[in-house]
């Protein structure tokens, strides 16, 4: 699907990762609101996703992390912010280091 979108139309990117277990369509919103994990720590291919965007020539104005995880929130907002940031940086260092400059 991304192949039909011109690279210059993508102005921001959000990354996260997912649990190993699949979610049914009826509870997929619950997964996105409570059970995402930090980039690079789940069973998605966050590194591959970032590499694909880079290879397509996408140059986002903003790059963010979209992780909503009850487990992280229970440990406090400071933990959640630091943990997801640190893991996002690890993913980007491997997949798209120049985006960090």
C-alpha beads as a LAMMPS data file, in Angstrom:
LAMMPS data file: protein, C-alpha beads

101 atoms
100 bonds

1 atom types
1 bond types

-500.0 500.0 xlo xhi
-500.0 500.0 ylo yhi
-500.0 500.0 zlo zhi

Masses

1 110.0

Atoms # bond

1 1 1 0.000 0.000 0.000
2 1 1 2.792 2.446 0.798
3 1 1 4.089 2.064 -2.749
4 1 1 1.221 4.196 -4.058
5 1 1 1.908 7.075 -1.639
6 1 1 4.462 9.636 -2.852
7 1 1 7.386 9.889 -0.400
8 1 1 6.940 13.647 0.000
9 1 1 3.387 13.121 1.273
10 1 1 4.640 11.281 4.375
11 1 1 5.458 14.024 6.869
12 1 1 5.571 12.075 10.125
13 1 1 6.197 8.533 11.286
14 1 1 5.271 6.741 14.510
15 1 1 6.794 3.421 15.498
16 1 1 6.039 0.752 18.076
17 1 1 6.113 -3.012 18.293
18 1 1 3.545 -5.721 18.940
19 1 1 3.016 -8.792 21.089
20 1 1 3.519 -12.273 19.615
21 1 1 -0.100 -13.265 20.053
22 1 1 -2.549 -12.238 17.373
23 1 1 -5.603 -10.187 18.261
24 1 1 -9.014 -10.668 16.742
25 1 1 -10.580 -7.764 14.875
26 1 1 -13.053 -7.322 17.750
27 1 1 -10.300 -6.484 20.258
28 1 1 -7.677 -4.919 17.998
29 1 1 -8.443 -1.466 19.428
30 1 1 -7.773 -2.847 22.923
31 1 1 -4.363 -4.026 21.739
32 1 1 -3.522 -0.606 20.325
33 1 1 -4.656 1.165 23.498
34 1 1 -3.168 -1.135 26.149
35 1 1 -0.699 -3.695 24.864
36 1 1 1.880 -2.276 22.460
37 1 1 5.558 -2.646 23.270
38 1 1 8.664 -0.538 22.746
39 1 1 10.198 -0.554 19.257
40 1 1 12.432 -3.541 18.609
41 1 1 11.196 -5.540 21.600
42 1 1 8.185 -7.281 20.122
43 1 1 7.410 -9.562 17.252
44 1 1 6.865 -7.024 14.495
45 1 1 9.649 -5.953 12.188
46 1 1 10.174 -2.374 13.305
47 1 1 13.703 -2.290 11.931
48 1 1 12.515 -3.612 8.570
49 1 1 9.657 -1.110 8.546
50 1 1 12.059 1.794 9.133
51 1 1 14.447 0.510 6.463
52 1 1 11.568 0.260 4.000
53 1 1 10.551 3.886 4.653
54 1 1 14.147 5.033 4.233
55 1 1 14.552 3.096 0.971
56 1 1 11.347 4.669 -0.336
57 1 1 12.959 8.102 0.144
58 1 1 10.692 9.245 2.940
59 1 1 12.063 12.181 4.932
60 1 1 9.650 12.808 7.808
61 1 1 9.499 16.153 9.572
62 1 1 8.629 14.344 12.803
63 1 1 9.486 10.897 14.079
64 1 1 7.732 9.597 17.168
65 1 1 7.034 6.579 19.278
66 1 1 3.461 5.409 19.708
67 1 1 3.485 2.925 22.542
68 1 1 0.467 2.643 24.796
69 1 1 1.174 -0.146 27.236
70 1 1 -0.490 -0.670 30.597
71 1 1 2.601 -2.511 31.850
72 1 1 4.820 0.516 31.164
73 1 1 2.340 3.040 32.563
74 1 1 2.120 1.084 35.821
75 1 1 5.852 1.719 36.230
76 1 1 5.314 5.464 35.825
77 1 1 5.324 7.976 33.031
78 1 1 9.034 8.707 33.460
79 1 1 9.872 5.019 32.997
80 1 1 7.548 4.683 29.985
81 1 1 9.002 7.751 28.257
82 1 1 12.633 6.818 28.876
83 1 1 12.196 3.134 28.017
84 1 1 10.366 3.699 24.755
85 1 1 12.741 6.502 23.742
86 1 1 15.860 4.403 24.411
87 1 1 14.496 1.462 22.437
88 1 1 13.377 3.662 19.555
89 1 1 16.901 5.079 19.342
90 1 1 18.331 1.523 19.217
91 1 1 16.024 0.656 16.310
92 1 1 16.860 3.854 14.438
93 1 1 20.608 3.480 14.978
94 1 1 20.386 0.154 13.179
95 1 1 17.789 0.969 10.527
96 1 1 18.076 4.687 9.803
97 1 1 20.957 6.326 11.728
98 1 1 20.954 9.556 9.714
99 1 1 17.419 10.323 10.928
100 1 1 18.912 10.835 14.400
101 1 1 21.175 13.685 13.214

Bonds

1 1 1 2
2 1 2 3
3 1 3 4
4 1 4 5
5 1 5 6
6 1 6 7
7 1 7 8
8 1 8 9
9 1 9 10
10 1 10 11
11 1 11 12
12 1 12 13
13 1 13 14
14 1 14 15
15 1 15 16
16 1 16 17
17 1 17 18
18 1 18 19
19 1 19 20
20 1 20 21
21 1 21 22
22 1 22 23
23 1 23 24
24 1 24 25
25 1 25 26
26 1 26 27
27 1 27 28
28 1 28 29
29 1 29 30
30 1 30 31
31 1 31 32
32 1 32 33
33 1 33 34
34 1 34 35
35 1 35 36
36 1 36 37
37 1 37 38
38 1 38 39
39 1 39 40
40 1 40 41
41 1 41 42
42 1 42 43
43 1 43 44
44 1 44 45
45 1 45 46
46 1 46 47
47 1 47 48
48 1 48 49
49 1 49 50
50 1 50 51
51 1 51 52
52 1 52 53
53 1 53 54
54 1 54 55
55 1 55 56
56 1 56 57
57 1 57 58
58 1 58 59
59 1 59 60
60 1 60 61
61 1 61 62
62 1 62 63
63 1 63 64
64 1 64 65
65 1 65 66
66 1 66 67
67 1 67 68
68 1 68 69
69 1 69 70
70 1 70 71
71 1 71 72
72 1 72 73
73 1 73 74
74 1 74 75
75 1 75 76
76 1 76 77
77 1 77 78
78 1 78 79
79 1 79 80
80 1 80 81
81 1 81 82
82 1 82 83
83 1 83 84
84 1 84 85
85 1 85 86
86 1 86 87
87 1 87 88
88 1 88 89
89 1 89 90
90 1 90 91
91 1 91 92
92 1 92 93
93 1 93 94
94 1 94 95
95 1 95 96
96 1 96 97
97 1 97 98
98 1 98 99
99 1 99 100
100 1 100 101
